[in-house]
């Protein structure tokens, strides 16, 4: 009887662990987003790399937010140089599988990712035409150090993939900026 009860409790605990969202926000966490801009051949390659780090403790509308600090690296014609860290007016928060962006005021809170959606769900933040969640799967990131499977969500508009969300990491196309930051002609790296 004790063995059966233990087995049932272990199964429930593992099921609960699988359904809980992996957080992507913690003090000091840093993201790196890199893009290659397509230019005429005579200009050579131009790379843009942005690092974002989150710090602080701000509560807005009951949600815990971190302030974003950013710095850019310029890569052009073999030359690299980092800029200084700058304080932004952007705050990122997470609650119930949803990731929020705001400028520190209750009126500006908006959802930029929602890991609670299922396949074929509409991401309502951008209206009735999409994007839609076209696939939900588990993935292990190639550059991951922990090799832990994470929930991966593909978002598409009219069969064109526009974003990719990974639990515990965030958007692989747009970082913490959401779908507003279109980089026309740029290749996400």
Beta strands, then each sheet from edge to edge (+ up, - down):
strand 1: 30-37
strand 2: 46-60
strand 3: 63-76
strand 4: 79-82
strand 5: 86-95
strand 6: 98-102
strand 7: 110-114
strand 8: 132-139
strand 9: 150-157
strand 10: 160-166
strand 11: 170-171
strand 12: 186-188
sheet 1: 4+ 3- 2+ 1- 12+
sheet 2: 4+ 3- 5+ 6- 7+
sheet 3: 8+ 9- 10+ 11-
end
